[in-house]
Amino acid sequence: MTFTPPMPVKTPVSAPYWDALREHRIRIQYSPSLDEYVFYPRILAPGTLADDLEWREISGEGTLYTFTVARKPVSPHFANSVPQLLAVVQWDEGPRLSTEIVNAEPSELRIGMRVRPVFFDHPEDEVTLLRYEPAP
């Protein structure tokens, strides 16, 4: 029996993020009152609860903050995807994103290494997933 991996569900709050990914762009929220970018999508700025969040495009480039090599599937949906290189990337703009590293061997990964975005389109689900690979 094979399982189809679960796909994210777009909500009214997260729609601008997912819509941008479908265009192979990355848009996240920015709070003028905090003078910083914010991620994950939300209604109010963290800390200040200001209602000033606006969507801005970012490069998506960043550094590998941390990672783990999952040699056993985290669920049956990922049985054919091991080893998985699960990671947290810190965008140059500040926030961190939980993601997966692709197009790399586990031995190549180093905390602090530069990474760049890779867009994985899933037209049947009308979603694009954001993954990362080592930058040249």
N, C-alpha and C positions, 0 to 999 in steps of 0.2 A: 504494500500500500504506500502511495506517495502522498505527501501533503504539499499544498501550495503555501508558500510563505505568506504570512499576513502582510497586508499593505496598510499604510497610514490612512486615516480618515480626515479629509479636509473639513475644518469647522469654519464658521464665520470669522473667528479671530485669527486662525492660521491661514486662511485662503490666500492672502497676498504672498506668503512665503511659498506655498505649493504652486501657485500660478506662475511665479517667477521661475521656479525650478523647471517647470514644463517648457519654458523659453530658454533654458540653460543659462539663467541668470540667478544671482543670489540676492534676495532682499530680506533685510531684517529690520527690526525696529530701532529707532534712535530716540532718546529722551533729551530734549534741550535742557530741562531742569537739572538733569544729572550730568549733562554734557558727555554722555556715553551711549554706546550701542547696548541693546538688550536682546537676549535670546534665552529662552523660548518665547514665542508669541504670547502676548498677554494684553489685558485691557488697560491696566494702570502701571506706571513706572514703579519698579521695586524700590523700597525704602522711603520714597517721597509720596507714593500713591498719586502722583500728578497725572492728570488726564492729558498728557502732551505727547504721547508716542506717535511717531511718524515713521513711515516705511522709507528706507533708503537702500540703494544698491551698494553692495560691497564686492571686493575682489574675490573673496572666498579663499585666498591664499593664507597660509599660516604655518604653524609648527606642530609637530607631534608632541602633545602634552604628556600622554601616557598610552599604553596599549597592553593587551594581553593576547596570547595565542590560544584560542579555544580549539583544542584537539578533539573534543567530544561535542556533538551538537547540543546547542542550548535548548533545543526542542526538536521533535520529529520533523518539523518544517525545514530544518537546516541540515538534515542528515547527509545530503549530497554536497554540502558547502564547507566541509572541514578540510584542513584547518581554516578557521575564520580568524582574521586579524582585526579584533575589536579594538577601537581606539577612541581617544578624546583628542580633538584637534582644537588648538587655540588660534582663532582667527587673528590676523594682524590688527583688525579693528577692535579686538578685546574679548568678546564672549567666547565660550567653548561649546563645542558640538560633539555629541556622541555619534560615532560613525563606524565605518569599516574601511580598512586599507585594502586596496586592490592593486593588481599588477606589481606585486612585490613578494619577496620571500621573507619569512620571519627573521632570518639572519641579517637581512638588510636594514631592519628597523632600528632606529636610535631615537631616544627621547631628545627633543630639540631639533630634529631634522626638519627641513623645509618640505612641505607637502602642497599639492595643488588639487583643486576639485576635479572630479570626474562625474558626469551625469549619466545615470542609468534610466533610460526610458522604459516604461511599462505601459504601452498604449492600451492594452486590454483592460487595465485598471485605471487609466487616465491619471497616472501619477509618474513623477520622475523622482528617483532617489539620489541623494547626494552622497557620494563616496569620495575617498581620497587616495592619491598615489604619490610616491616620492617625486619631488620636483627635480628636474635635471640640474 
